[in-house]
Amino acid sequence: MKEALRALLEQVASGELTAEAALERLAGLPFEVVSAGDGPEVVAAVDHHRPLLSGAPEVIYGEGKTPEEAAAVARALLQRDASVLVTRASEAIHAAIRESAPDARWHRRARIVTVVRQAVPRLGALAVVSAGTSDLPVAEEAALVAEHFGIETERITDVGVAGLHRTLAARERMERADVVIVVAGMEGALPSVVGGLVSRPVIAVPTSVGYGASFGGLAALLAMLNSCAAGVTVVNIDNGFGAAMAARRLLASRSR
């Protein structure tokens, strides 16, 4: 977005483009009101200015949206950007987006839809570490979001503290990353262990995996918030997306 605006201003300055033509191109900024179908009902105010403010385009949260609503927002974004990311998406949302974007990909485990039409500059390296296979939907959400924003991602799977030797065996791979995301349910102990093993920033993601007393991930969340490993950052339960975006901000600030 910044590059596109810079190019637009340079065209005006050089006389290649009139001020009126540039104004027409900018008419959709800073946001665009979108409706689904032929009805007047407003679905969303799509934020085209977000890349200028936060460095990343708006991401569509699919849960609660009808397929038609999600597809309408995706179309609006694709008119101005070369990529779209939809989280918590259903297969029906994927099908609706494919009607206007046949290159849309459906990532079933992570419940993500992506459209990528242009290479993204590489930001850095990330390790996404999951305690168990049951944590993979959240871990894969984090990994796919990170990759969408240009972060080279290594997945380190099933290294929970029930078999501590597995965690220790993965230490060198974690240390090669610039940032480590650790995804765990049950008692949520893995981020504390990893935080004590590696020098990289650690972002902890509690999952809702576990038996009754895990309270849908609350036990893991509280354990991570109370980590004795200094400096571990914690996001909300099952929020792989939030962890990936936190990693993106860390890496983007380093590259300035």
C-alpha positions as CSV (number, residue, x, y, z in Angstrom):
1,M,0.0,0.0,0.0
2,K,2.8,2.5,0.9
3,E,4.6,1.7,-2.3
4,A,1.4,2.1,-4.4
5,L,0.7,5.5,-2.8
6,R,4.3,6.6,-3.3
7,A,4.1,5.6,-7.0
8,L,0.8,7.5,-7.4
9,L,2.2,10.7,-5.9
10,E,5.3,10.4,-8.1
11,Q,3.1,10.1,-11.2
12,V,1.3,13.3,-10.2
13,A,4.5,15.1,-9.5
14,S,6.0,14.1,-12.9
15,G,2.8,15.0,-14.8
16,E,2.0,11.5,-15.9
17,L,-1.2,11.6,-13.9
18,T,-3.6,14.4,-13.4
19,A,-4.7,15.4,-9.9
20,E,-8.3,14.5,-10.8
21,A,-7.3,11.0,-11.9
22,A,-5.3,10.5,-8.7
23,L,-8.2,11.7,-6.6
24,E,-10.5,9.1,-8.3
25,R,-8.0,6.4,-7.4
26,L,-7.9,7.6,-3.8
27,A,-11.7,7.8,-3.4
28,G,-11.9,4.5,-1.5
29,L,-9.5,5.7,1.2
30,P,-9.5,5.6,4.1
31,F,-12.3,3.0,4.1
32,E,-15.0,1.6,1.8
33,V,-18.5,0.7,2.8
34,V,-19.4,-2.7,1.5
35,S,-22.8,-4.5,1.1
36,A,-23.5,-8.1,0.1
37,G,-25.6,-8.9,-2.9
38,D,-28.0,-6.3,-4.3
39,G,-29.4,-5.2,-0.9
40,P,-28.6,-1.9,0.8
41,E,-27.6,-3.5,4.1
42,V,-24.0,-2.6,5.1
43,V,-21.8,-5.6,5.7
44,A,-18.5,-3.8,6.6
45,A,-16.4,-0.6,6.4
46,V,-13.3,-2.1,4.8
47,D,-10.2,-0.4,6.1
48,H,-7.9,0.3,3.2
49,H,-5.8,2.7,5.3
50,R,-4.7,0.0,7.7
51,P,-1.4,-0.9,6.0
52,L,-0.3,2.8,6.4
53,L,-1.0,2.6,10.1
54,S,-0.1,-0.9,11.3
55,G,2.0,-2.1,8.4
56,A,-0.4,-5.0,7.5
57,P,-3.7,-5.0,5.5
58,E,-7.1,-5.8,7.1
59,V,-7.7,-9.5,7.8
60,I,-11.2,-10.9,7.5
61,Y,-12.6,-12.7,10.6
62,G,-14.9,-15.3,9.0
63,E,-16.8,-16.5,12.1
64,G,-20.3,-15.1,12.3
65,K,-20.2,-13.8,8.7
66,T,-22.3,-15.4,5.9
67,P,-20.4,-16.7,2.9
68,E,-21.8,-13.8,0.9
69,E,-20.6,-11.2,3.4
70,A,-17.1,-12.6,3.7
71,A,-16.9,-12.8,-0.1
72,A,-18.0,-9.2,-0.5
73,V,-15.3,-8.0,1.9
74,A,-12.7,-10.1,0.1
75,R,-13.6,-8.6,-3.3
76,A,-13.2,-5.1,-1.9
77,L,-9.8,-5.9,-0.5
78,L,-8.6,-7.6,-3.7
79,Q,-9.4,-4.5,-5.7
80,R,-6.6,-2.7,-3.9
81,D,-4.4,-5.4,-2.6
82,A,-2.7,-8.5,-4.0
83,S,-3.7,-10.8,-1.1
84,V,-6.5,-11.7,1.2
85,L,-6.5,-13.6,4.5
86,V,-9.7,-15.0,6.1
87,T,-9.4,-16.6,9.5
88,R,-12.0,-18.8,11.2
89,A,-13.4,-19.5,7.8
90,S,-15.8,-22.3,6.7
91,E,-15.7,-24.3,3.5
92,A,-18.8,-22.4,2.4
93,I,-16.9,-19.1,2.7
94,H,-14.1,-20.5,0.6
95,A,-16.5,-21.5,-2.1
96,A,-18.1,-18.1,-2.1
97,I,-14.7,-16.3,-2.4
98,R,-13.7,-18.6,-5.2
99,E,-16.5,-17.4,-7.4
100,S,-14.6,-14.1,-7.9
101,A,-11.1,-15.3,-6.9
102,P,-10.6,-18.9,-8.3
103,D,-7.0,-18.9,-6.8
104,A,-8.4,-18.8,-3.2
105,R,-6.9,-21.6,-1.2
106,W,-8.7,-23.5,1.6
107,H,-6.6,-24.6,4.6
108,R,-9.0,-27.0,6.4
109,R,-7.2,-27.7,9.6
110,A,-6.5,-24.0,10.4
111,R,-9.9,-22.8,9.0
112,I,-8.1,-20.2,6.8
113,V,-8.7,-19.0,3.3
114,T,-5.8,-17.2,1.5
115,V,-5.4,-15.4,-1.8
116,V,-1.8,-14.6,-2.7
117,R,-1.0,-12.9,-6.0
118,Q,2.3,-11.2,-5.2
119,A,5.4,-12.2,-3.3
120,V,5.8,-10.6,0.1
121,P,9.2,-9.4,1.4
122,R,10.8,-11.7,3.9
123,L,10.6,-10.5,7.4
124,G,12.5,-13.1,9.4
125,A,12.3,-16.7,10.7
126,L,9.7,-18.1,13.1
127,A,9.4,-21.5,14.9
128,V,5.8,-22.6,15.8
129,V,6.1,-25.2,18.5
130,S,3.1,-27.3,19.5
131,A,2.8,-29.4,22.6
132,G,0.6,-32.1,21.0
133,T,-1.2,-33.1,17.8
134,S,-4.5,-31.8,19.3
135,D,-3.0,-28.3,19.4
136,L,-2.3,-28.4,15.6
137,P,-5.4,-26.4,14.5
138,V,-4.2,-23.4,16.5
139,A,-0.5,-23.9,15.7
140,E,-1.3,-24.2,12.0
141,E,-3.4,-21.0,12.1
142,A,-0.3,-19.2,13.6
143,A,2.0,-20.7,11.0
144,L,-0.2,-19.9,8.0
145,V,-0.8,-16.3,9.1
146,A,2.9,-15.8,9.6
147,E,3.8,-17.2,6.2
148,H,1.1,-15.0,4.6
149,F,3.0,-11.9,5.9
150,G,6.4,-13.1,4.7
151,I,7.8,-14.9,7.8
152,E,9.7,-18.1,7.1
153,T,8.1,-20.6,9.4
154,E,9.3,-23.9,10.8
155,R,6.7,-26.2,12.5
156,I,8.0,-28.2,15.5
157,T,5.2,-30.6,16.4
158,D,4.4,-32.8,19.4
159,V,7.2,-31.8,21.8
160,G,5.1,-31.4,25.0
161,V,6.5,-31.7,28.5
162,A,5.1,-35.1,29.1
163,G,8.2,-36.3,27.2
164,L,10.7,-33.6,28.1
165,H,13.4,-35.3,26.0
166,R,11.5,-34.3,22.9
167,T,11.5,-30.7,24.0
168,L,15.2,-30.7,24.7
169,A,15.9,-32.4,21.3
170,A,14.1,-29.5,19.5
171,R,16.0,-26.7,21.3
172,E,18.6,-26.1,18.5
173,R,15.8,-25.7,15.9
174,M,14.0,-23.2,18.2
175,E,17.2,-21.2,18.7
176,R,17.7,-20.8,15.0
177,A,14.4,-18.8,14.7
178,D,14.1,-15.1,15.4
179,V,10.8,-15.6,17.3
180,V,9.2,-18.7,18.9
181,I,5.5,-19.2,19.2
182,V,4.6,-22.0,21.7
183,V,1.1,-23.5,21.5
184,A,-0.1,-25.8,24.3
185,G,-3.2,-26.9,26.1
186,M,-3.8,-29.0,29.2
187,E,-1.7,-27.4,32.0
188,G,0.1,-25.1,29.6
189,A,3.6,-25.7,30.9
190,L,5.5,-25.8,27.6
191,P,6.0,-22.1,27.1
192,S,7.7,-21.8,30.5
193,V,10.1,-24.6,29.6
194,V,10.9,-23.1,26.2
195,G,11.3,-19.7,27.8
196,G,14.0,-21.1,30.0
197,L,15.8,-22.9,27.1
198,V,16.0,-20.3,24.3
199,S,17.1,-16.7,24.1
200,R,14.6,-15.7,21.5
201,P,11.3,-13.9,22.2
202,V,8.6,-16.4,23.1
203,I,4.9,-15.9,22.4
204,A,2.7,-18.3,24.3
205,V,-0.7,-19.5,23.0
206,P,-3.0,-21.4,25.3
207,T,-5.4,-23.8,23.6
208,S,-8.8,-25.1,24.8
209,V,-7.4,-28.7,24.6
210,G,-7.8,-30.6,27.9
211,Y,-10.1,-32.4,30.2
212,G,-12.8,-30.7,32.4
213,A,-10.5,-28.9,34.9
214,S,-8.7,-27.2,32.1
215,F,-11.8,-25.0,31.8
216,G,-11.6,-24.7,28.1
217,G,-8.1,-23.4,28.1
218,L,-8.4,-21.1,31.2
219,A,-6.0,-23.3,33.2
220,A,-3.3,-23.1,30.4
221,L,-3.9,-19.3,30.1
222,L,-3.4,-18.7,33.8
223,A,-0.3,-20.9,33.8
224,M,1.3,-19.0,31.0
225,L,0.5,-15.7,32.5
226,N,2.2,-16.9,35.7
227,S,5.2,-18.3,33.8
228,C,8.4,-18.2,35.9
229,A,10.4,-17.8,32.6
230,A,10.9,-14.0,32.3
231,G,9.6,-12.2,29.3
232,V,7.1,-14.7,27.9
233,T,4.3,-12.9,26.0
234,V,0.8,-14.5,26.2
235,V,-2.1,-14.1,23.8
236,N,-5.7,-15.2,24.3
237,I,-7.0,-18.8,24.2
238,D,-6.8,-20.5,20.7
239,N,-5.5,-17.2,19.3
240,G,-2.9,-18.4,16.8
241,F,-3.7,-15.4,14.6
242,G,-2.9,-12.9,17.4
243,A,0.4,-14.7,18.1
244,A,1.4,-14.6,14.5
245,M,0.6,-10.9,14.3
246,A,2.6,-10.2,17.4
247,A,5.5,-11.9,15.8
248,R,5.1,-9.9,12.6
249,R,5.2,-6.6,14.6
250,L,8.3,-7.7,16.4
251,L,10.1,-8.7,13.2
252,A,8.8,-5.6,11.3
253,S,10.1,-3.2,13.9
254,R,13.5,-4.9,13.8
255,S,13.8,-4.4,10.1
256,R,13.1,-0.6,10.1
